[in-house]
Amino acid sequence: MTINKSLASSSLAEVIDRILDKGVVIDAFVRISLVGIELIAIELRAVVASVETYLRYAEAVGLTTDMAAAAA
C-alpha cells in the first residue's frame, strides 16, 4: 500500500466538502466516578454529513423507512 502525499494545500471549502461528502462519526463515552460511585456519565454520538450522504448510508443500514411502504 502506497501513501500519496500532496504538497498542495487544501482550502477550508475543500475540507468541508470532503467531510460532508464522506461523513464523520464522533462517538464518545465519558464516566467520572469517585470511590466506585458513578457521578457523571456522558454518552455522545454525533454525525456530521450532508443530508444526501446521511440518507444514502441510513438507508443501507435500515434507519429510514420507505415512504411508499409507510403510506400503504
mmCIF file of the N, C-alpha and C atoms, coordinates in Angstrom:
data_MODEL
# 
_entry.id   MODEL 
# 
loop_
_atom_site.group_PDB 
_atom_site.id 
_atom_site.type_symbol 
_atom_site.label_atom_id 
_atom_site.label_alt_id 
_atom_site.label_comp_id 
_atom_site.label_asym_id 
_atom_site.label_entity_id 
_atom_site.label_seq_id 
_atom_site.pdbx_PDB_ins_code 
_atom_site.Cartn_x 
_atom_site.Cartn_y 
_atom_site.Cartn_z 
_atom_site.occupancy 
_atom_site.B_iso_or_equiv 
_atom_site.pdbx_formal_charge 
_atom_site.auth_seq_id 
_atom_site.auth_comp_id 
_atom_site.auth_asym_id 
_atom_site.auth_atom_id 
_atom_site.pdbx_PDB_model_num 
ATOM 1   N N  . MET A 1 1  ? 0.850   -1.161 0.000  1.00 0.00 ? 1  MET A N  1 
ATOM 2   C CA . MET A 1 1  ? 0.000   0.000  0.000  1.00 0.00 ? 1  MET A CA 1 
ATOM 3   C C  . MET A 1 1  ? 0.901   1.230  0.000  1.00 0.00 ? 1  MET A C  1 
ATOM 4   N N  . THR A 1 2  ? 0.670   2.113  -0.939 1.00 0.00 ? 2  THR A N  1 
ATOM 5   C CA . THR A 1 2  ? 1.449   3.346  -1.004 1.00 0.00 ? 2  THR A CA 1 
ATOM 6   C C  . THR A 1 2  ? 0.617   4.516  -0.507 1.00 0.00 ? 2  THR A C  1 
ATOM 7   N N  . ILE A 1 3  ? 1.296   5.419  0.129  1.00 0.00 ? 3  ILE A N  1 
ATOM 8   C CA . ILE A 1 3  ? 0.644   6.626  0.622  1.00 0.00 ? 3  ILE A CA 1 
ATOM 9   C C  . ILE A 1 3  ? 1.087   7.776  -0.266 1.00 0.00 ? 3  ILE A C  1 
ATOM 10  N N  . ASN A 1 4  ? 0.124   8.418  -0.887 1.00 0.00 ? 4  ASN A N  1 
ATOM 11  C CA . ASN A 1 4  ? 0.429   9.558  -1.746 1.00 0.00 ? 4  ASN A CA 1 
ATOM 12  C C  . ASN A 1 4  ? 0.374   10.827 -0.913 1.00 0.00 ? 4  ASN A C  1 
ATOM 13  N N  . LYS A 1 5  ? 1.408   11.607 -0.981 1.00 0.00 ? 5  LYS A N  1 
ATOM 14  C CA . LYS A 1 5  ? 1.490   12.840 -0.218 1.00 0.00 ? 5  LYS A CA 1 
ATOM 15  C C  . LYS A 1 5  ? 1.345   14.011 -1.170 1.00 0.00 ? 5  LYS A C  1 
ATOM 16  N N  . SER A 1 6  ? 0.429   14.892 -0.865 1.00 0.00 ? 6  SER A N  1 
ATOM 17  C CA . SER A 1 6  ? 0.204   16.051 -1.708 1.00 0.00 ? 6  SER A CA 1 
ATOM 18  C C  . SER A 1 6  ? 0.885   17.257 -1.087 1.00 0.00 ? 6  SER A C  1 
ATOM 19  N N  . LEU A 1 7  ? 1.594   17.997 -1.901 1.00 0.00 ? 7  LEU A N  1 
ATOM 20  C CA . LEU A 1 7  ? 2.256   19.191 -1.422 1.00 0.00 ? 7  LEU A CA 1 
ATOM 21  C C  . LEU A 1 7  ? 1.358   20.416 -1.522 1.00 0.00 ? 7  LEU A C  1 
ATOM 22  N N  . ALA A 1 8  ? 0.282   20.322 -2.288 1.00 0.00 ? 8  ALA A N  1 
ATOM 23  C CA . ALA A 1 8  ? -0.642  21.445 -2.416 1.00 0.00 ? 8  ALA A CA 1 
ATOM 24  C C  . ALA A 1 8  ? -1.519  21.522 -1.172 1.00 0.00 ? 8  ALA A C  1 
ATOM 25  N N  . SER A 1 9  ? -1.785  22.728 -0.727 1.00 0.00 ? 9  SER A N  1 
ATOM 26  C CA . SER A 1 9  ? -2.617  22.893 0.455  1.00 0.00 ? 9  SER A CA 1 
ATOM 27  C C  . SER A 1 9  ? -4.089  22.869 0.056  1.00 0.00 ? 9  SER A C  1 
ATOM 28  N N  . SER A 1 10 ? -4.921  22.420 0.968  1.00 0.00 ? 10 SER A N  1 
ATOM 29  C CA . SER A 1 10 ? -6.355  22.369 0.724  1.00 0.00 ? 10 SER A CA 1 
ATOM 30  C C  . SER A 1 10 ? -7.010  23.577 1.364  1.00 0.00 ? 10 SER A C  1 
ATOM 31  N N  . SER A 1 11 ? -7.992  24.109 0.685  1.00 0.00 ? 11 SER A N  1 
ATOM 32  C CA . SER A 1 11 ? -8.724  25.226 1.266  1.00 0.00 ? 11 SER A CA 1 
ATOM 33  C C  . SER A 1 11 ? -9.772  24.693 2.232  1.00 0.00 ? 11 SER A C  1 
ATOM 34  N N  . LEU A 1 12 ? -10.278 25.558 3.061  1.00 0.00 ? 12 LEU A N  1 
ATOM 35  C CA . LEU A 1 12 ? -11.294 25.170 4.034  1.00 0.00 ? 12 LEU A CA 1 
ATOM 36  C C  . LEU A 1 12 ? -12.536 24.649 3.322  1.00 0.00 ? 12 LEU A C  1 
ATOM 37  N N  . ALA A 1 13 ? -12.884 25.239 2.199  1.00 0.00 ? 13 ALA A N  1 
ATOM 38  C CA . ALA A 1 13 ? -14.055 24.791 1.444  1.00 0.00 ? 13 ALA A CA 1 
ATOM 39  C C  . ALA A 1 13 ? -13.875 23.360 0.942  1.00 0.00 ? 13 ALA A C  1 
ATOM 40  N N  . GLU A 1 14 ? -12.673 22.999 0.503  1.00 0.00 ? 14 GLU A N  1 
ATOM 41  C CA . GLU A 1 14 ? -12.410 21.634 0.041  1.00 0.00 ? 14 GLU A CA 1 
ATOM 42  C C  . GLU A 1 14 ? -12.506 20.642 1.190  1.00 0.00 ? 14 GLU A C  1 
ATOM 43  N N  . VAL A 1 15 ? -11.999 21.019 2.343  1.00 0.00 ? 15 VAL A N  1 
ATOM 44  C CA . VAL A 1 15 ? -12.056 20.140 3.516  1.00 0.00 ? 15 VAL A CA 1 
ATOM 45  C C  . VAL A 1 15 ? -13.501 19.922 3.947  1.00 0.00 ? 15 VAL A C  1 
ATOM 46  N N  . ILE A 1 16 ? -14.279 20.982 4.015  1.00 0.00 ? 16 ILE A N  1 
ATOM 47  C CA . ILE A 1 16 ? -15.691 20.861 4.406  1.00 0.00 ? 16 ILE A CA 1 
ATOM 48  C C  . ILE A 1 16 ? -16.463 20.038 3.384  1.00 0.00 ? 16 ILE A C  1 
ATOM 49  N N  . ASP A 1 17 ? -16.182 20.243 2.103  1.00 0.00 ? 17 ASP A N  1 
ATOM 50  C CA . ASP A 1 17 ? -16.842 19.465 1.056  1.00 0.00 ? 17 ASP A CA 1 
ATOM 51  C C  . ASP A 1 17 ? -16.544 17.982 1.209  1.00 0.00 ? 17 ASP A C  1 
ATOM 52  N N  . ARG A 1 18 ? -15.304 17.636 1.501  1.00 0.00 ? 18 ARG A N  1 
ATOM 53  C CA . ARG A 1 18 ? -14.938 16.228 1.672  1.00 0.00 ? 18 ARG A CA 1 
ATOM 54  C C  . ARG A 1 18 ? -15.611 15.633 2.911  1.00 0.00 ? 18 ARG A C  1 
ATOM 55  N N  . ILE A 1 19 ? -15.658 16.384 4.010  1.00 0.00 ? 19 ILE A N  1 
ATOM 56  C CA . ILE A 1 19 ? -16.310 15.886 5.235  1.00 0.00 ? 19 ILE A CA 1 
ATOM 57  C C  . ILE A 1 19 ? -17.789 15.656 4.981  1.00 0.00 ? 19 ILE A C  1 
ATOM 58  N N  . LEU A 1 20 ? -18.455 16.601 4.312  1.00 0.00 ? 20 LEU A N  1 
ATOM 59  C CA . LEU A 1 20 ? -19.881 16.435 4.038  1.00 0.00 ? 20 LEU A CA 1 
ATOM 60  C C  . LEU A 1 20 ? -20.138 15.308 3.054  1.00 0.00 ? 20 LEU A C  1 
ATOM 61  N N  . ASP A 1 21 ? -19.218 15.086 2.126  1.00 0.00 ? 21 ASP A N  1 
ATOM 62  C CA . ASP A 1 21 ? -19.386 14.019 1.140  1.00 0.00 ? 21 ASP A CA 1 
ATOM 63  C C  . ASP A 1 21 ? -19.184 12.646 1.774  1.00 0.00 ? 21 ASP A C  1 
ATOM 64  N N  . LYS A 1 22 ? -18.165 12.493 2.595  1.00 0.00 ? 22 LYS A N  1 
ATOM 65  C CA . LYS A 1 22 ? -17.850 11.191 3.195  1.00 0.00 ? 22 LYS A CA 1 
ATOM 66  C C  . LYS A 1 22 ? -18.541 10.989 4.536  1.00 0.00 ? 22 LYS A C  1 
ATOM 67  N N  . GLY A 1 23 ? -18.668 12.049 5.322  1.00 0.00 ? 23 GLY A N  1 
ATOM 68  C CA . GLY A 1 23 ? -19.281 11.967 6.640  1.00 0.00 ? 23 GLY A CA 1 
ATOM 69  C C  . GLY A 1 23 ? -18.259 11.639 7.714  1.00 0.00 ? 23 GLY A C  1 
ATOM 70  N N  . VAL A 1 24 ? -18.538 12.095 8.922  1.00 0.00 ? 24 VAL A N  1 
ATOM 71  C CA . VAL A 1 24 ? -17.676 11.845 10.071 1.00 0.00 ? 24 VAL A CA 1 
ATOM 72  C C  . VAL A 1 24 ? -18.575 11.452 11.237 1.00 0.00 ? 24 VAL A C  1 
ATOM 73  N N  . VAL A 1 25 ? -18.189 10.405 11.961 1.00 0.00 ? 25 VAL A N  1 
ATOM 74  C CA . VAL A 1 25 ? -18.922 9.985  13.144 1.00 0.00 ? 25 VAL A CA 1 
ATOM 75  C C  . VAL A 1 25 ? -18.023 10.166 14.353 1.00 0.00 ? 25 VAL A C  1 
ATOM 76  N N  . ILE A 1 26 ? -18.529 10.874 15.361 1.00 0.00 ? 26 ILE A N  1 
ATOM 77  C CA . ILE A 1 26 ? -17.798 11.069 16.606 1.00 0.00 ? 26 ILE A CA 1 
ATOM 78  C C  . ILE A 1 26 ? -18.576 10.316 17.681 1.00 0.00 ? 26 ILE A C  1 
ATOM 79  N N  . ASP A 1 27 ? -17.927 9.366  18.312 1.00 0.00 ? 27 ASP A N  1 
ATOM 80  C CA . ASP A 1 27 ? -18.570 8.542  19.339 1.00 0.00 ? 27 ASP A CA 1 
ATOM 81  C C  . ASP A 1 27 ? -17.724 8.610  20.593 1.00 0.00 ? 27 ASP A C  1 
ATOM 82  N N  . ALA A 1 28 ? -18.311 9.108  21.681 1.00 0.00 ? 28 ALA A N  1 
ATOM 83  C CA . ALA A 1 28 ? -17.534 9.264  22.915 1.00 0.00 ? 28 ALA A CA 1 
ATOM 84  C C  . ALA A 1 28 ? -18.374 8.825  24.109 1.00 0.00 ? 28 ALA A C  1 
ATOM 85  N N  . PHE A 1 29 ? -17.704 8.277  25.103 1.00 0.00 ? 29 PHE A N  1 
ATOM 86  C CA . PHE A 1 29 ? -18.348 7.888  26.354 1.00 0.00 ? 29 PHE A CA 1 
ATOM 87  C C  . PHE A 1 29 ? -17.422 8.295  27.486 1.00 0.00 ? 29 PHE A C  1 
ATOM 88  N N  . VAL A 1 30 ? -17.914 9.139  28.371 1.00 0.00 ? 30 VAL A N  1 
ATOM 89  C CA . VAL A 1 30 ? -17.115 9.634  29.498 1.00 0.00 ? 30 VAL A CA 1 
ATOM 90  C C  . VAL A 1 30 ? -17.825 9.251  30.791 1.00 0.00 ? 30 VAL A C  1 
ATOM 91  N N  . ARG A 1 31 ? -17.078 8.680  31.702 1.00 0.00 ? 31 ARG A N  1 
ATOM 92  C CA . ARG A 1 31 ? -17.640 8.307  33.001 1.00 0.00 ? 31 ARG A CA 1 
ATOM 93  C C  . ARG A 1 31 ? -16.705 8.823  34.095 1.00 0.00 ? 31 ARG A C  1 
ATOM 94  N N  . ILE A 1 32 ? -17.264 9.584  35.022 1.00 0.00 ? 32 ILE A N  1 
ATOM 95  C CA . ILE A 1 32 ? -16.493 10.089 36.157 1.00 0.00 ? 32 ILE A CA 1 
ATOM 96  C C  . ILE A 1 32 ? -17.059 9.454  37.416 1.00 0.00 ? 32 ILE A C  1 
ATOM 97  N N  . SER A 1 33 ? -16.185 8.754  38.142 1.00 0.00 ? 33 SER A N  1 
ATOM 98  C CA . SER A 1 33 ? -16.642 8.105  39.371 1.00 0.00 ? 33 SER A CA 1 
ATOM 99  C C  . SER A 1 33 ? -15.649 8.384  40.489 1.00 0.00 ? 33 SER A C  1 
ATOM 100 N N  . LEU A 1 34 ? -16.161 8.338  41.691 1.00 0.00 ? 34 LEU A N  1 
ATOM 101 C CA . LEU A 1 34 ? -15.356 8.577  42.884 1.00 0.00 ? 34 LEU A CA 1 
ATOM 102 C C  . LEU A 1 34 ? -15.663 7.464  43.876 1.00 0.00 ? 34 LEU A C  1 
ATOM 103 N N  . VAL A 1 35 ? -14.656 6.719  44.263 1.00 0.00 ? 35 VAL A N  1 
ATOM 104 C CA . VAL A 1 35 ? -14.768 5.596  45.201 1.00 0.00 ? 35 VAL A CA 1 
ATOM 105 C C  . VAL A 1 35 ? -15.855 4.619  44.739 1.00 0.00 ? 35 VAL A C  1 
ATOM 106 N N  . GLY A 1 36 ? -15.866 4.321  43.473 1.00 0.00 ? 36 GLY A N  1 
ATOM 107 C CA . GLY A 1 36 ? -16.805 3.346  42.935 1.00 0.00 ? 36 GLY A CA 1 
ATOM 108 C C  . GLY A 1 36 ? -18.213 3.863  42.722 1.00 0.00 ? 36 GLY A C  1 
ATOM 109 N N  . ILE A 1 37 ? -18.456 5.136  43.001 1.00 0.00 ? 37 ILE A N  1 
ATOM 110 C CA . ILE A 1 37 ? -19.786 5.721  42.804 1.00 0.00 ? 37 ILE A CA 1 
ATOM 111 C C  . ILE A 1 37 ? -19.736 6.586  41.542 1.00 0.00 ? 37 ILE A C  1 
ATOM 112 N N  . GLU A 1 38 ? -20.577 6.246  40.605 1.00 0.00 ? 38 GLU A N  1 
ATOM 113 C CA . GLU A 1 38 ? -20.593 6.994  39.354 1.00 0.00 ? 38 GLU A CA 1 
ATOM 114 C C  . GLU A 1 38 ? -21.253 8.348  39.579 1.00 0.00 ? 38 GLU A C  1 
ATOM 115 N N  . LEU A 1 39 ? -20.499 9.407  39.295 1.00 0.00 ? 39 LEU A N  1 
ATOM 116 C CA . LEU A 1 39 ? -21.017 10.757 39.481 1.00 0.00 ? 39 LEU A CA 1 
ATOM 117 C C  . LEU A 1 39 ? -21.631 11.309 38.196 1.00 0.00 ? 39 LEU A C  1 
ATOM 118 N N  . ILE A 1 40 ? -20.923 11.148 37.113 1.00 0.00 ? 40 ILE A N  1 
ATOM 119 C CA . ILE A 1 40 ? -21.386 11.678 35.830 1.00 0.00 ? 40 ILE A CA 1 
ATOM 120 C C  . ILE A 1 40 ? -21.091 10.658 34.734 1.00 0.00 ? 40 ILE A C  1 
ATOM 121 N N  . ALA A 1 41 ? -22.060 10.453 33.874 1.00 0.00 ? 41 ALA A N  1 
ATOM 122 C CA . ALA A 1 41 ? -21.855 9.619  32.689 1.00 0.00 ? 41 ALA A CA 1 
ATOM 123 C C  . ALA A 1 41 ? -22.402 10.380 31.488 1.00 0.00 ? 41 ALA A C  1 
ATOM 124 N N  . ILE A 1 42 ? -21.572 10.559 30.491 1.00 0.00 ? 42 ILE A N  1 
ATOM 125 C CA . ILE A 1 42 ? -21.965 11.276 29.286 1.00 0.00 ? 42 ILE A CA 1 
ATOM 126 C C  . ILE A 1 42 ? -21.687 10.385 28.088 1.00 0.00 ? 42 ILE A C  1 
ATOM 127 N N  . GLU A 1 43 ? -22.699 10.201 27.266 1.00 0.00 ? 43 GLU A N  1 
ATOM 128 C CA . GLU A 1 43 ? -22.535 9.432  26.040 1.00 0.00 ? 43 GLU A CA 1 
ATOM 129 C C  . GLU A 1 43 ? -22.891 10.355 24.877 1.00 0.00 ? 43 GLU A C  1 
ATOM 130 N N  . LEU A 1 44 ? -21.994 10.437 23.908 1.00 0.00 ? 44 LEU A N  1 
ATOM 131 C CA . LEU A 1 44 ? -22.168 11.353 22.793 1.00 0.00 ? 44 LEU A CA 1 
ATOM 132 C C  . LEU A 1 44 ? -21.939 10.614 21.488 1.00 0.00 ? 44 LEU A C  1 
ATOM 133 N N  . ARG A 1 45 ? -22.863 10.764 20.588 1.00 0.00 ? 45 ARG A N  1 
ATOM 134 C CA . ARG A 1 45 ? -22.691 10.235 19.233 1.00 0.00 ? 45 ARG A CA 1 
ATOM 135 C C  . ARG A 1 45 ? -23.154 11.325 18.284 1.00 0.00 ? 45 ARG A C  1 
ATOM 136 N N  . ALA A 1 46 ? -22.237 11.836 17.498 1.00 0.00 ? 46 ALA A N  1 
ATOM 137 C CA . ALA A 1 46 ? -22.543 12.915 16.564 1.00 0.00 ? 46 ALA A CA 1 
ATOM 138 C C  . ALA A 1 46 ? -22.154 12.481 15.158 1.00 0.00 ? 46 ALA A C  1 
ATOM 139 N N  . VAL A 1 47 ? -23.000 12.810 14.216 1.00 0.00 ? 47 VAL A N  1 
ATOM 140 C CA . VAL A 1 47 ? -22.745 12.512 12.809 1.00 0.00 ? 47 VAL A CA 1 
ATOM 141 C C  . VAL A 1 47 ? -22.728 13.834 12.057 1.00 0.00 ? 47 VAL A C  1 
ATOM 142 N N  . VAL A 1 48 ? -21.643 14.074 11.345 1.00 0.00 ? 48 VAL A N  1 
ATOM 143 C CA . VAL A 1 48 ? -21.534 15.272 10.511 1.00 0.00 ? 48 VAL A CA 1 
ATOM 144 C C  . VAL A 1 48 ? -21.455 14.797 9.067  1.00 0.00 ? 48 VAL A C  1 
ATOM 145 N N  . ALA A 1 49 ? -22.496 15.102 8.315  1.00 0.00 ? 49 ALA A N  1 
ATOM 146 C CA . ALA A 1 49 ? -22.547 14.688 6.907  1.00 0.00 ? 49 ALA A CA 1 
ATOM 147 C C  . ALA A 1 49 ? -23.619 15.507 6.216  1.00 0.00 ? 49 ALA A C  1 
ATOM 148 N N  . SER A 1 50 ? -23.592 15.492 4.914  1.00 0.00 ? 50 SER A N  1 
ATOM 149 C CA . SER A 1 50 ? -24.670 16.148 4.164  1.00 0.00 ? 50 SER A CA 1 
ATOM 150 C C  . SER A 1 50 ? -25.921 15.285 4.283  1.00 0.00 ? 50 SER A C  1 
ATOM 151 N N  . VAL A 1 51 ? -27.060 15.874 4.016  1.00 0.00 ? 51 VAL A N  1 
ATOM 152 C CA . VAL A 1 51 ? -28.314 15.125 4.083  1.00 0.00 ? 51 VAL A CA 1 
ATOM 153 C C  . VAL A 1 51 ? -28.295 13.968 3.088  1.00 0.00 ? 51 VAL A C  1 
ATOM 154 N N  . GLU A 1 52 ? -27.769 14.219 1.912  1.00 0.00 ? 52 GLU A N  1 
ATOM 155 C CA . GLU A 1 52 ? -27.694 13.177 0.879  1.00 0.00 ? 52 GLU A CA 1 
ATOM 156 C C  . GLU A 1 52 ? -26.838 11.999 1.349  1.00 0.00 ? 52 GLU A C  1 
ATOM 157 N N  . THR A 1 53 ? -25.673 12.286 1.940  1.00 0.00 ? 53 THR A N  1 
ATOM 158 C CA . THR A 1 53 ? -24.788 11.227 2.434  1.00 0.00 ? 53 THR A CA 1 
ATOM 159 C C  . THR A 1 53 ? -25.449 10.472 3.575  1.00 0.00 ? 53 THR A C  1 
ATOM 160 N N  . TYR A 1 54 ? -26.077 11.192 4.509  1.00 0.00 ? 54 TYR A N  1 
ATOM 161 C CA . TYR A 1 54 ? -26.748 10.544 5.634  1.00 0.00 ? 54 TYR A CA 1 
ATOM 162 C C  . TYR A 1 54 ? -27.844 9.605  5.140  1.00 0.00 ? 54 TYR A C  1 
ATOM 163 N N  . LEU A 1 55 ? -28.684 10.081 4.235  1.00 0.00 ? 55 LEU A N  1 
ATOM 164 C CA . LEU A 1 55 ? -29.776 9.244  3.751  1.00 0.00 ? 55 LEU A CA 1 
ATOM 165 C C  . LEU A 1 55 ? -29.268 8.028  2.988  1.00 0.00 ? 55 LEU A C  1 
ATOM 166 N N  . ARG A 1 56 ? -28.183 8.195  2.236  1.00 0.00 ? 56 ARG A N  1 
ATOM 167 C CA . ARG A 1 56 ? -27.620 7.067  1.485  1.00 0.00 ? 56 ARG A CA 1 
ATOM 168 C C  . ARG A 1 56 ? -27.163 5.964  2.437  1.00 0.00 ? 56 ARG A C  1 
ATOM 169 N N  . TYR A 1 57 ? -26.446 6.325  3.488  1.00 0.00 ? 57 TYR A N  1 
ATOM 170 C CA . TYR A 1 57 ? -25.950 5.317  4.420  1.00 0.00 ? 57 TYR A CA 1 
ATOM 171 C C  . TYR A 1 57 ? -27.018 4.855  5.406  1.00 0.00 ? 57 TYR A C  1 
ATOM 172 N N  . ALA A 1 58 ? -27.934 5.730  5.785  1.00 0.00 ? 58 ALA A N  1 
ATOM 173 C CA . ALA A 1 58 ? -29.013 5.336  6.686  1.00 0.00 ? 58 ALA A CA 1 
ATOM 174 C C  . ALA A 1 58 ? -29.918 4.315  6.025  1.00 0.00 ? 58 ALA A C  1 
ATOM 175 N N  . GLU A 1 59 ? -30.163 4.487  4.741  1.00 0.00 ? 59 GLU A N  1 
ATOM 176 C CA . GLU A 1 59 ? -30.982 3.518  4.013  1.00 0.00 ? 59 GLU A CA 1 
ATOM 177 C C  . GLU A 1 59 ? -30.275 2.169  3.933  1.00 0.00 ? 59 GLU A C  1 
ATOM 178 N N  . ALA A 1 60 ? -28.964 2.186  3.782  1.00 0.00 ? 60 ALA A N  1 
ATOM 179 C CA . ALA A 1 60 ? -28.205 0.941  3.671  1.00 0.00 ? 60 ALA A CA 1 
ATOM 180 C C  . ALA A 1 60 ? -28.253 0.130  4.963  1.00 0.00 ? 60 ALA A C  1 
ATOM 181 N N  . VAL A 1 61 ? -28.341 0.793  6.110  1.00 0.00 ? 61 VAL A N  1 
ATOM 182 C CA . VAL A 1 61 ? -28.378 0.064  7.378  1.00 0.00 ? 61 VAL A CA 1 
ATOM 183 C C  . VAL A 1 61 ? -29.782 -0.015 7.962  1.00 0.00 ? 61 VAL A C  1 
ATOM 184 N N  . GLY A 1 62 ? -30.778 0.458  7.212  1.00 0.00 ? 62 GLY A N  1 
ATOM 185 C CA . GLY A 1 62 ? -32.165 0.296  7.631  1.00 0.00 ? 62 GLY A CA 1 
ATOM 186 C C  . GLY A 1 62 ? -32.663 1.319  8.627  1.00 0.00 ? 62 GLY A C  1 
ATOM 187 N N  . LEU A 1 63 ? -32.112 2.531  8.628  1.00 0.00 ? 63 LEU A N  1 
ATOM 188 C CA . LEU A 1 63 ? -32.569 3.561  9.559  1.00 0.00 ? 63 LEU A CA 1 
ATOM 189 C C  . LEU A 1 63 ? -33.705 4.407  8.995  1.00 0.00 ? 63 LEU A C  1 
ATOM 190 N N  . THR A 1 64 ? -33.965 4.310  7.717  1.00 0.00 ? 64 THR A N  1 
ATOM 191 C CA . THR A 1 64 ? -35.052 5.073  7.111  1.00 0.00 ? 64 THR A CA 1 
ATOM 192 C C  . THR A 1 64 ? -36.153 4.112  6.706  1.00 0.00 ? 64 THR A C  1 
ATOM 193 N N  . THR A 1 65 ? -37.356 4.636  6.600  1.00 0.00 ? 65 THR A N  1 
ATOM 194 C CA . THR A 1 65 ? -38.485 3.825  6.142  1.00 0.00 ? 65 THR A CA 1 
ATOM 195 C C  . THR A 1 65 ? -38.847 4.258  4.731  1.00 0.00 ? 65 THR A C  1 
ATOM 196 N N  . ASP A 1 66 ? -39.265 3.325  3.949  1.00 0.00 ? 66 ASP A N  1 
ATOM 197 C CA . ASP A 1 66 ? -39.691 3.627  2.582  1.00 0.00 ? 66 ASP A CA 1 
ATOM 198 C C  . ASP A 1 66 ? -41.040 4.328  2.662  1.00 0.00 ? 66 ASP A C  1 
ATOM 199 N N  . MET A 1 67 ? -41.140 5.522  2.076  1.00 0.00 ? 67 MET A N  1 
ATOM 200 C CA . MET A 1 67 ? -42.371 6.307  2.159  1.00 0.00 ? 67 MET A CA 1 
ATOM 201 C C  . MET A 1 67 ? -43.532 5.591  1.486  1.00 0.00 ? 67 MET A C  1 
ATOM 202 N N  . ALA A 1 68 ? -43.288 4.853  0.401  1.00 0.00 ? 68 ALA A N  1 
ATOM 203 C CA . ALA A 1 68 ? -44.370 4.130  -0.274 1.00 0.00 ? 68 ALA A CA 1 
ATOM 204 C C  . ALA A 1 68 ? -44.911 3.010  0.617  1.00 0.00 ? 68 ALA A C  1 
ATOM 205 N N  . ALA A 1 69 ? -44.022 2.318  1.328  1.00 0.00 ? 69 ALA A N  1 
ATOM 206 C CA . ALA A 1 69 ? -44.457 1.242  2.211  1.00 0.00 ? 69 ALA A CA 1 
ATOM 207 C C  . ALA A 1 69 ? -45.183 1.807  3.419  1.00 0.00 ? 69 ALA A C  1 
ATOM 208 N N  . ALA A 1 70 ? -44.771 2.971  3.887  1.00 0.00 ? 70 ALA A N  1 
ATOM 209 C CA . ALA A 1 70 ? -45.421 3.585  5.047  1.00 0.00 ? 70 ALA A CA 1 
ATOM 210 C C  . ALA A 1 70 ? -46.815 4.075  4.707  1.00 0.00 ? 70 ALA A C  1 
ATOM 211 N N  . ALA A 1 71 ? -47.022 4.511  3.460  1.00 0.00 ? 71 ALA A N  1 
ATOM 212 C CA . ALA A 1 71 ? -48.327 5.010  3.043  1.00 0.00 ? 71 ALA A CA 1 
ATOM 213 C C  . ALA A 1 71 ? -49.311 3.875  2.801  1.00 0.00 ? 71 ALA A C  1 
ATOM 214 N N  . ALA A 1 72 ? -48.837 2.695  2.502  1.00 0.00 ? 72 ALA A N  1 
ATOM 215 C CA . ALA A 1 72 ? -49.718 1.574  2.176  1.00 0.00 ? 72 ALA A CA 1 
ATOM 216 C C  . ALA A 1 72 ? -50.337 0.939  3.395  1.00 0.00 ? 72 ALA A C  1 
# 
